[in-house]
């Protein structure tokens, strides 16, 4: 497999195996100080020889053979390693037995391999829902109990716990290789403060870092009927880095069919694009590189939302929804989101924002369908930006863990073995079970996984009064006061909150 330059950008021609080889090569998009800075590609900003997209024959090392740096003689003499997680989430990183299911069996084999290698016994305990699990980990750490060695909780709750000194700084543990391809480099870049404070990781240790990637679902049947008899041409648009908001509008505005004949735009019609002015538009915001924060020279985040790029991007996102003849916009509620899901399932919607895990939701759809990365603002942006939702699991070591170095060794071993064996099996299941109705799904997922984007402020969304909703709820509703007016209401609050968080990092060293 080779890559060629096209207007300075990498054109990936990949197979499933190459896709899996770079699955978690997470690259943060360029900082947005100006329109010009946005033209830097992710590869230019965050290159790493181990995670590059070169042909495997050029690197002389296949995914399965990439070594970790754990000492060969690590021996914990049968110690039990207690891993606590959310209810119903153990299955993303652990399996107790074989059951002839692809991912489950890969998880079980990984467990056996890590236990044998490190001479440990892994024990996983579910400790409650999203909120209860976070509260339980907090109570354990602050009470000084050493009952938990590794925690896995939802990202949305996890980052706030850092401020309460719940987690060990992973830079103070011995065995995590922060440059390894099995850890999300985008997350590491976005959440390392002061250049040496990092508390949580996602990566090949669990499947939610993939399943929670968000993109645009694409109904090929609708496209074929209303746009072109060759729906696969849209894949080439993505590969050529021409998949932009303007392209989305130009296609979706061609699709509004009053199939129920009532002369009204209503849910009985067929549309090109569906959306709701709520959280499901957060992925679109990240997709156009709207940046809330960036790091200064000292490695501390600063608030940067108020800029020309933000205003331009919001204006275009608004036009996609409200100045688009082919758009169907529902209420900003779960009912509205459910209505969009039903329309896509029923084959009456061409484009809809969804997560990779939602591919299974539509497996009974008669039309062929696929997933595309979120469109860029324009071609000058240079690279797609893919959001991993806050529902993914973040892994850390409680501050009270009995042996943080052992915890870090187990995390590293699980992630490394996951990268080599688990993630390829996960993709085999995704591509085989379902969801792949053409030969392009692997390529689209590869593009998405190589352009994952995180923002420090978004990671602390709960502390910023659900900042991810600020733009969708206030500025993407039909009637709104405009960016300047809405931003003035929250400017001081957001900046003060970020100052408080930075103060905790810089003075109190959580």
Helices and strands as residue ranges (DSSP letters): E 3-6, E 9-12, H 16-21, G 36-39, H 42-45, G 49-51, H 56-59, G 63-65, E 79-85, G 90-92, H 102-118, E 120-126, H 130-143, E 150-154, H 155-162, G 170-172, H 185-191, H 208-211, E 214-219, H 220-226, H 233-239, H 245-252, E 256-257, E 270-276, G 279-281, H 282-287, E 293-295, E 301-303, H 308-322, E 327-330, H 334-345, E 349-355, G 356-362, E 369-372, G 379-381, E 386-387, E 393-396, H 404-417, I 418-422, H 423-430, I 431-435, H 441-449, E 452-453, H 456-459, H 468-475, H 483-503, I 504-508
